[in-house]
Amino acid sequence: MITLIVFFGLLFAGLPIVGTILAGAIAFMATNDLAVLFESIPIQFYGALEINSLLAIPLFLLVGEIMNRAGLTQRLIAVAEVLVGGFRGGLAYANLFTNAMAASILGSAVAQIGVMSKVMIPAMERMGYKREFSGAVTVSAGLLGPIIPPSMLMIIYGVVAVQPIAPLFIAGIVPGLLIVAALALVIFLYGVLGPGLPAGRSEHRKGTLKVLFEGLVPAVIPLVVIAGIMMGVMTPTESGAVASILSLVLGFVYRELRIKDLGPILLGVAVNTATITGLIAAASVLSWVLAFQGVPDLVVEYMAGLTSSPFVFLLLVIGMMVLLGMFLESISVLIVVVPLLMPVVTQLGIDPIHFGVVCTVATVIGLVTPPVGPGLYIAMVQADLRMGPLFKATIPFLLAVMAAMVLIAAVPALSTWLPAVTAR
């Protein structure tokens, strides 16, 4: 109890999450007569970073930074408008499909919502869409970032759960497409049963092929990553390096990236990498301390007393992840909770790859749920909206994502079929 008081007290006081996790671990040691472990904290902290899989993190962060700086996302938007912009509500579908394509490149929901909010919300409003609806589509579609590969959260789950990264990447494809379909259905129903959507706008034939070519070339990057991994030609880390080189070359070819931009890009990657790896190291210390005291065994015993059904267990995990995601960011939730739950996953016979997909989808929902909801705040700033109207407009999309998430939890094959096929 004292550990929880220290943890949440420091968290709400504004201490960085790395310090909060370490303070919680130290408080647990102090209140359970484990002071003898203090001297081993630096060893555990350092040891958590001696994992080859962590090399993929800065590489995929670099891809996202370059894509943002080089304006490649703008070209994806142009492609989506050409393909679906002529339908009624076409710009809403274009927003969704651009997010789906960008998700496979950026890999971060927060970055994706930030980029798309700046471009799509004003554009949709000019075309007659309600500002709240525009923000809701953008925020909800931004959740695809950590699901469709390559995914930063999948890398982190693989590290903390000691699972191979490549099958996790592939496992996110079908669930990601399922969520895209669910969100598209909400847009369709909004136009049919709701207040209606503006008519689409047809693109001129002149220049269409150029737009398609320039926009679809960046889409080759995730295809190279996924194909390389599925064929066994590249590891996730190597695919991150290849994707970084391709995005860098495209940035210079399109003349939207300059040598002077590399400094800020690399600095941003370094800072974000340090933040993520610091979280992983701090969480490993906490997990080590809890395991030393036998807490995972207590969790297994408690969860086994609640249910012996894998599906019910996954529903409980989803509820816990969504609740924690309202206060903590997705990475923090994963690295703190997953090590504690893995023994239960093993005991219930749940496929760890399937569990990783469920956890990833569940944690990202917290990005758009009050009271924290960083995705909501980003869209609020970009669209000059209050949280109440924006969240109200987002609710139908969240319900669709949750329905898809329950289906994913109920049908493990949605996550495990494609990795099993590619492994043959």
C-alpha positions in Angstrom: 0.0 0.0 0.0 2.8 2.4 0.9 4.4 1.6 -2.5 1.2 2.6 -4.3 0.8 5.8 -2.3 4.4 6.8 -3.2 4.0 5.8 -6.8 0.7 7.7 -7.5 1.6 10.6 -5.2 4.8 11.3 -7.1 3.1 10.7 -10.4 0.4 13.3 -9.7 3.0 15.6 -8.3 4.6 15.8 -11.7 7.8 13.7 -11.2 9.0 12.1 -14.5 7.7 8.6 -14.8 11.2 7.1 -14.7 11.8 8.6 -11.3 8.3 7.6 -10.2 9.0 3.9 -11.1 12.4 3.9 -9.4 10.9 5.6 -6.3 8.2 3.0 -6.2 10.8 0.2 -6.4 12.9 1.7 -3.6 9.8 2.3 -1.4 8.8 -1.4 -1.9 12.3 -2.5 -0.9 12.4 -0.2 2.2 9.0 -1.4 3.4 9.7 -5.2 2.8 13.1 -5.4 4.5 14.9 -5.7 1.1 17.5 -3.1 1.7 20.2 -5.6 0.8 19.1 -5.2 -2.8 19.9 -1.5 -3.0 23.5 -2.1 -4.2 22.3 -4.3 -7.1 20.0 -1.6 -8.6 22.7 -0.1 -11.0 23.5 -3.7 -12.2 19.8 -4.4 -12.9 19.4 -0.9 -14.5 22.3 -1.5 -16.9 21.5 -5.1 -17.6 18.1 -4.2 -18.8 19.7 -2.3 -21.7 21.9 -5.1 -22.9 19.3 -6.4 -25.3 19.9 -6.4 -29.0 16.2 -5.8 -29.8 16.4 -2.3 -28.3 18.5 -1.2 -31.3 15.3 -1.2 -33.3 13.9 1.6 -31.2 16.2 4.5 -32.4 16.1 3.2 -36.0 12.3 3.3 -36.3 12.2 6.6 -34.4 14.6 7.9 -37.0 12.2 6.8 -39.8 9.3 8.7 -38.2 11.3 11.8 -37.7 12.6 11.9 -41.2 9.1 11.2 -42.6 7.7 14.2 -40.6 10.5 16.5 -41.6 10.5 15.5 -45.3 6.8 16.1 -45.8 6.3 12.5 -47.0 3.0 12.3 -45.0 1.6 15.1 -47.1 2.1 12.9 -50.2 0.2 10.1 -48.6 -2.7 12.4 -47.9 -2.7 13.5 -51.6 -2.9 9.8 -52.6 -5.8 9.1 -50.2 -7.7 12.1 -51.6 -7.2 10.9 -55.1 -8.4 7.3 -54.3 -11.4 8.0 -52.1 -11.9 11.8 -52.1 -14.7 11.6 -54.7 -17.1 9.6 -52.4 -19.6 11.3 -50.1 -17.6 11.9 -46.9 -14.5 11.2 -49.0 -12.2 13.5 -47.0 -13.1 11.6 -43.8 -12.2 8.3 -45.5 -9.0 10.0 -46.8 -8.1 11.0 -43.3 -8.6 7.4 -42.1 -6.8 5.7 -45.0 -3.9 8.2 -44.7 -3.6 7.3 -41.1 -3.5 3.7 -42.0 -0.7 4.2 -44.4 1.2 6.6 -42.2 0.8 4.2 -39.2 3.1 1.7 -41.0 5.7 4.5 -41.2 5.5 6.6 -38.1 4.7 3.9 -35.6 3.7 6.4 -32.9 0.1 7.4 -32.2 1.1 10.8 -30.6 3.3 11.8 -33.5 0.7 10.6 -36.0 -2.2 12.6 -34.3 0.0 15.6 -34.2 0.9 15.5 -37.9 -2.6 14.7 -39.1 -4.4 17.2 -36.8 -2.3 20.0 -38.3 -3.3 19.1 -41.8 -6.6 17.3 -41.9 -8.8 19.1 -39.3 -8.5 22.5 -41.1 -8.9 20.9 -44.5 -12.1 19.0 -43.4 -13.5 22.0 -41.8 -13.1 24.0 -45.0 -15.0 21.3 -46.9 -18.0 21.6 -44.5 -17.3 18.9 -41.9 -18.0 19.8 -38.3 -14.9 20.6 -36.4 -15.7 18.1 -33.6 -16.2 15.3 -36.2 -13.0 16.2 -38.0 -11.1 16.0 -34.7 -12.7 12.7 -33.7 -11.8 11.0 -37.0 -8.2 12.3 -36.8 -7.7 11.2 -33.1 -9.3 7.8 -33.6 -7.5 7.0 -36.7 -4.2 8.0 -35.0 -4.6 5.0 -32.8 -3.5 2.8 -35.7 0.1 4.1 -35.3 1.2 1.5 -32.6 -0.8 -1.4 -34.2 0.1 -1.6 -37.9 3.7 -2.6 -38.3 6.4 -1.5 -37.7 5.2 -0.7 -34.2 7.2 0.9 -31.4 4.9 -0.6 -28.8 5.3 -4.1 -30.3 9.1 -3.7 -30.0 8.8 -2.7 -26.3 6.4 -5.5 -25.6 8.8 -8.0 -27.2 11.6 -6.7 -25.0 9.7 -6.8 -21.7 7.9 -10.1 -22.5 11.0 -11.7 -24.0 9.2 -12.4 -27.3 10.5 -12.3 -30.9 9.8 -8.9 -32.5 9.3 -10.2 -36.1 6.1 -12.3 -35.4 4.7 -9.4 -33.3 5.1 -7.0 -36.2 3.3 -9.4 -38.5 0.6 -10.1 -35.9 -0.5 -6.5 -36.0 -1.5 -6.5 -39.7 -4.9 -8.2 -39.5 -6.0 -6.6 -36.3 -5.0 -3.2 -37.7 -7.0 -3.7 -40.9 -9.9 -4.9 -38.7 -9.8 -1.6 -36.8 -9.6 0.4 -40.0 -12.8 -1.4 -41.2 -14.5 -0.7 -37.9 -13.7 3.0 -38.1 -14.7 3.2 -41.8 -18.1 1.7 -40.8 -18.6 4.4 -38.2 -17.9 7.1 -40.8 -20.4 5.4 -43.2 -23.1 5.2 -40.5 -22.5 8.8 -39.5 -23.3 9.8 -43.1 -26.3 7.5 -43.5 -27.9 7.6 -40.1 -26.4 10.7 -38.6 -26.4 14.3 -39.7 -24.8 13.4 -43.0 -21.4 14.2 -44.6 -20.4 16.6 -47.3 -20.2 15.5 -50.9 -16.8 14.4 -52.2 -14.6 16.3 -54.5 -13.3 14.7 -57.7 -9.6 15.2 -58.5 -8.6 16.5 -61.9 -7.1 13.9 -64.1 -4.2 16.1 -64.9 -1.3 15.4 -62.5 -3.1 12.4 -60.9 -0.5 9.9 -62.0 2.2 12.1 -60.6 0.4 12.5 -57.3 -0.1 8.7 -57.1 3.5 7.9 -57.9 5.1 10.5 -55.6 2.7 9.5 -52.8 2.9 5.7 -53.1 6.7 5.7 -53.3 7.0 6.4 -49.5 4.5 3.5 -49.0 7.3 1.2 -50.3 9.2 1.7 -47.0 6.8 -0.3 -44.8 6.3 -2.9 -47.5 10.1 -3.4 -47.6 10.1 -3.7 -43.8 7.3 -6.2 -43.7 8.3 -8.2 -46.7 11.9 -8.4 -45.5 10.8 -9.7 -42.1 8.2 -12.1 -43.5 10.7 -13.6 -45.9 13.4 -13.9 -43.2 15.8 -11.7 -45.1 16.0 -9.1 -42.4 15.7 -8.9 -38.7 13.5 -6.1 -37.2 16.6 -4.2 -36.4 18.1 -4.5 -39.9 14.7 -3.6 -41.4 14.8 -0.4 -39.3 18.2 0.5 -40.7 17.0 -0.1 -44.3 13.8 1.9 -43.7 15.9 4.8 -42.2 18.1 4.8 -45.3 15.2 4.7 -47.7 13.3 7.5 -45.9 16.5 9.6 -45.9 17.1 9.1 -49.6 13.5 10.0 -50.4 13.7 13.1 -48.3 16.7 14.3 -50.3 15.2 13.3 -53.6 12.0 15.3 -52.9 14.3 18.2 -51.9 12.3 18.7 -48.7 15.1 17.5 -46.4 18.4 19.4 -46.0 21.7 18.6 -44.4 21.0 21.2 -41.7 17.8 19.3 -40.7 19.8 16.2 -39.7 21.0 17.7 -36.4 17.6 18.4 -35.0 16.3 15.0 -36.3 19.1 13.1 -34.6 18.8 15.1 -31.4 15.1 14.3 -31.3 15.7 10.6 -31.9 18.4 10.6 -29.1 16.1 12.2 -26.6 13.2 10.0 -27.3 15.4 6.9 -27.3 16.8 7.9 -23.9 13.3 8.4 -22.5 12.0 5.0 -23.7 15.1 3.0 -22.7 15.1 4.8 -19.3 11.6 3.7 -18.8 12.4 0.1 -19.7 15.4 0.0 -17.4 13.5 1.5 -14.4 10.6 -0.9 -15.0 13.0 -3.8 -15.0 14.3 -2.8 -11.6 10.7 -2.7 -10.3 9.9 -6.1 -11.9 13.0 -7.6 -10.4 12.2 -6.4 -6.9 8.6 -7.6 -7.2 9.8 -11.0 -8.5 12.3 -11.3 -5.6 9.4 -10.9 -3.2 7.2 -13.4 -5.1 4.6 -10.8 -6.2 4.1 -12.4 -9.7 3.2 -15.7 -7.9 0.6 -13.8 -5.9 -0.8 -12.2 -9.1 -1.0 -15.7 -10.7 -2.8 -17.1 -7.7 -5.2 -14.1 -7.5 -6.0 -14.1 -11.2 -6.5 -17.9 -11.2 -9.0 -17.4 -8.4 -11.0 -14.9 -10.5 -11.2 -17.0 -13.7 -9.8 -19.9 -15.5 -11.1 -18.7 -18.9 -8.4 -17.1 -21.2 -11.0 -14.9 -22.8 -12.3 -13.5 -19.5 -8.8 -13.0 -18.4 -8.1 -11.0 -21.5 -11.2 -8.9 -20.9 -9.9 -8.2 -17.4 -6.5 -7.2 -18.8 -8.2 -4.9 -21.3 -10.2 -3.2 -18.6 -7.0 -2.7 -16.5 -4.9 -1.5 -19.4 -7.6 1.0 -20.5 -7.9 2.3 -16.9 -4.2 2.7 -16.4 -3.9 4.3 -19.9 -6.1 7.1 -18.7 -3.3 8.2 -16.3 -0.1 6.7 -17.8 1.3 6.7 -21.3 1.2 3.5 -23.3 4.9 2.6 -22.9 4.8 3.0 -19.1 1.7 0.7 -18.8 3.3 -2.0 -20.9 6.6 -2.1 -19.2 5.2 -2.1 -15.7 2.2 -4.5 -16.1 3.3 -7.0 -18.8 6.1 -8.7 -16.7 3.7 -9.2 -13.9 1.0 -10.8 -16.1 3.2 -13.1 -18.2 3.2 -16.0 -15.7 -0.6 -15.9 -15.8 -0.5 -15.9 -19.6 1.7 -19.0 -19.6 -0.5 -20.8 -17.0 -3.7 -20.1 -19.0 -2.1 -21.2 -22.3 -2.6 -17.9 -24.0 -0.3 -17.3 -27.0 2.1 -14.5 -26.0 2.0 -13.0 -29.5 -1.8 -12.8 -29.3 -1.5 -11.3 -25.8 0.9 -8.7 -27.1 -1.6 -7.6 -29.8 -4.4 -7.3 -27.2 -2.2 -5.3 -24.8 -1.0 -3.0 -27.5 -4.5 -2.2 -28.7 -5.8 -1.8 -25.1 -3.1 0.6 -24.0 -3.4 3.0 -27.0 -7.1 3.7 -26.1 -5.9 5.6 -23.1 -4.3 8.1 -25.5 -7.8 9.5 -26.3 -9.6 9.1 -23.0 -9.8 11.7 -20.2 -8.5 12.9 -17.8 -5.0 12.7 -19.5 -5.6 11.7 -23.1 -2.6 13.3 -24.8 -4.1 12.6 -28.2 -7.2 14.6 -27.3 -5.0 17.6 -26.1 -3.1 17.6 -29.4 -6.3 17.7 -31.4 -7.8 20.3 -29.1 -4.9 22.7 -29.7 -4.9 22.1 -33.4 -8.7 22.5 -33.8 -9.3 25.0 -31.1 -11.8 22.7 -29.4 -12.9 22.0 -25.8 -12.4 18.5 -24.5 -16.1 17.8 -23.9 -17.3 18.2 -27.5 -14.3 16.5 -28.9 -14.5 13.5 -26.6 -18.3 13.2 -27.2 -17.7 13.1 -31.0 -14.9 10.5 -30.4 -17.1 8.1 -28.4 -18.7 6.2 -31.4 -15.2 5.6 -32.8 -13.9 4.4 -29.5 -16.8 2.0 -29.2 -15.9 0.6 -32.6 -12.3 0.2 -31.6 -13.3 -1.5 -28.4 -15.7 -3.9 -30.3 -12.8 -4.8 -32.6 -10.6 -5.3 -29.6 -13.0 -7.7 -27.9 -13.2 -9.6 -31.2 -9.4 -9.8 -31.4 -9.3 -11.1 -27.8 -12.0 -13.7 -28.6 -10.4 -14.9 -31.8 -6.7 -15.5 -31.3 -6.3 -16.6 -34.9 -6.7 -12.9 -36.0 -3.3 -12.3 -34.4 -1.6 -15.7 -34.7 -2.6 -16.9 -38.2 -0.4 -14.7 -40.3 2.7 -15.1 -38.2 2.2 -18.9 -38.3 1.8 -18.8 -42.1 4.9 -16.8 -42.7 6.9 -19.0 -40.3 6.4 -22.0 -42.5 
